[in-house]
Amino acid sequence: MRQENAGRRSRRQTVPSRPPLELTGRETEEAEAVPDGLKSIGHIHNELEFAEWYNELEDSLLESSYDEYQACLHELQMSKSHLDTLLSDTSLTLDLLSNLSKDFKAVESQTSNFQNQCEGLLSAQKRDSELATNIQDNLQYYDFLDPASRKLNAPGAGNTVRGQDFSDMLRRLDECLDYMEIHADQKEASVYRSRYRLLMTRALTLIRGHFVSALRNVYLSASKKIADKQLNDTTMSALLYAKFRVGAPELKQIGLEIQKRAVPPLDPEQGTEAEYQSLLNELHANYAAIRGKLIVPLVRKKLNEIAQAPSTSTDLVAFARGSISYIRGVCLDEFDLWGEWFHGQGGLYDFLETICEPLYDHLQPKIIHEDKIIKLCQLCALLQTRYLFDQEEETEPTDVNQLDFSTLIQPVLEDVQTRLVFRTQAFLRDEIERYKPRPDDLDYPARNRQASISVTDGQISGRKVTATDTLSNLPKSTKQPEDGVDSPLEQDSKWDLESQVSPSNWYPTLRKAIWLLSRIYRLVNSTVFDDLAHQIVHQTNISLHHASSLIASKSVTDSHLFLMSHLLTLKQQIVAFDIEYVAPEVSFDFSGVTNTFWELRERGGLFNPRNLMRLVGHGLLPRVVENMLDAKVELDGRLRTVINDFISGFATTMTASLPAKFVDTRNLQRGELIYPTCRNIEKEVPNLRTILSDYLDDVRMKETLVGAVQERVIQIYEEFFDKYMSSEKSKGKFVSTKGKGREDAVWDVDTFAEWCENIFRVGISDADDEATSRSRSGSLESRSR
């Protein structure tokens, strides 16, 4: 009770000494709801009464709520005690868990250490196992030496080479050698390597001995039966081939063991060969020797029979055809038999060459003594077309499983080509270079008039000649001469004079040159042909030029046209060769001489010699001969020269009456200066066309040359007119440059050119020319009026 009073006093002391300035609504309600026994607030009149009233009210409220507060406090104390207990239990639990965690970490650490120890033991065990395995693997390559040595050095070891165990042993020896090669750093690797190499050599030598022994046994059996009695072809074939095929597969398989190991190293030194190549060569050599003993005598006997036959004894080509056909059949049989004994073709063609030696022995002396070019050409063509591959046209590589007979026949072809080149040079020297013309050879243009058929338009016009045209333009070579014809002019018998193209009006050296070129083309090496063709064309040029100089003693114009027509013919024949044989991808201009002249004519004013020479010199004439540049340049040069000489010569003749010096023209008759020249031109133009017709049949070519002469005449007149104008001006006279002068009738250049066009009538057909002949004949009279 004393404590409660003390509490009241203390609470009273906390009450403020002054009343609140303002009460809220709730406080007012609380104030109004006072406990019973207290006077109402409405009876309070001053502050002191309020303080007293308030203290009483407070004490009353505290007394009324004390029990509730006490109960609440008790509950709180009980809760606090319970919570303290829980906190104590939680702390104990956490301590226990912490101890457990420490224990688990200790176990984990111990387990990890145990695991590491186990793994270390396992690694050591694996390492030891691998080491033991490696030692065992390495030792097997060393341990194989003793059993292999015992097996290979045992008596009768050669009889085991056909078994599978022997092949397995060779494979093991290869593995041991490879191992010693790779592990050269091991202590005794080099020693064991040398021993294994000796064992390998011993094993392959046993194979070689067994192979040769089996081959010899087959040979002895076959040769004995052949020597005992006469055999027919069927029995002979069975002995020579069927008997050799019986054991071939098995021997081929064991021979392959040597071939597989006769492989050259990746970087061999120069001059070295594969380690066991000599053993393989011995197999090939023994096989070739044994087969040669059987086959070569039979081949020699058969070739002797062919050489003595009436149809082939004197005819080189017939003998070559029959003997080569026989040899080819034998080589095909031997090629097939070789494939049954060996893999690959190493040594095969050396063996086949020994089979072909009897053929070489028969053909070489015959070729050396053959003088007829036609026979040598026929033999070359036979070899090239039937037995040699065309390397330029071949699109696919040669099948290695087929016989390449061209390799075997190549020596024969080279001998024939060498002889052909020699005879060609002799023919060139005797029949072209040293040819001495007869009087009738120089009888031009009479020879042209006597010729039954001239050169066709296509040959001279310069158009692109087809292969058919080309062949028709060349002499026929299918008609063979008689064997007894061997005179210096035997080539004349090679011409088919009944064909549509007759070269009878050609100069003999040109005819021989074209025939010779047509014969040797594509029969000899291209480089050799180019050299020969240059010589032939060069000597033909010289011969034609010499003939032209002889003809010039009778007529200079005929000499020019003779040389021009023959050079054009020679040029067109060279074009024919190239059209027939040039590869399609090579680009050539075959526009010919006539097209060139016609183009110059259409351009106008380009036929004067300077322009003509300049344009021709820049390559307007076709480049027609492949790799014959020197001969082509020489031919073009001579052709340009003779064309220019002909044009200048004829134009000079037409304008010869033009005065070179000018005197006082006051006393001259009207037209006295140029009318004689005009009359001479009117007279010479028909002569020009007539003489061109004697040598040329192509109308365009003739008109082109006529146009060139016209242009040259106009140029000469232009030079004359310039001199005339200079002379008149120096005398103080005025002369009109247009129209014709009235005093002396000297025309200006344009008037003269127009008059020349009416006279020359270049490009006008014969019908038009006949229709206008009357106006042409009176052209000079009309101008004189």
Secondary structure, DSSP 8 states (H G I E B T S, - for coil): -HHHHHHHHHHHHHS-SS--S---HHHHHHHHS--TTS--GGG--SHHHHHHHHHHHHHHHHHHHHHHHHHHHHHHHHHHHHHHHHHHHHHHHHHHHHHHHHHHHHHHHHHHHHHHHHHHHHHHHHHHHHHHHHHHHHHHHHHTHHHHHHHHSSTTGGGGTTSHHHHHHHHHHHHHHHHHHHTTTSTTHHHHHHHHHHHHHHHHHHHHHHHHHHHHHHHHHHHHHHHHS---HHHHHIIIIIHHHHSHHHHHHHHHHHHHH----SS--TT---TTHHHHHHHHHHHHHHHHHHHHHHHHHHHHHHHHSTTTSS-HHHHHHHHHHHHHHHHHHHHHHHHHH-SS-TTHHHHHHHHHHHHHHHHHHHHHT---HHHHHHHHHHHHHHTS--TTT--S---TTS--HHHHHHHHHHHHHHHHHHHHHHHIIIIIIT----GGGG-TTHHHHH-SS---HHHHH-----HHHHHHHS---SS---TT--STTGGGGGS-TTSS---TTS-HHHHHHHHHHHHHTTTS-HHHHHHHHHHHHHHHHHHHHHHHHHHHTT-HHHHHHHHHHHHHHHHHHHHHHHHHHS-TTS------HHHHHHHHHHHSS--SHHHHHHHIIIIIS---STT-HHHHHHHHHHHHHHHHHHHHHHHHHHTTTS-SS---GGGS-TTTTTHHHHHHHHHHHHHHHHHHHHH---HHHHHHHHHHHHHHHHHHHHHHHHHHHHHHHHTT----SSSB-TTT--B-HHHHHHHHHHHH-TT--HHHHHHTHHHHHTHHHHHH-
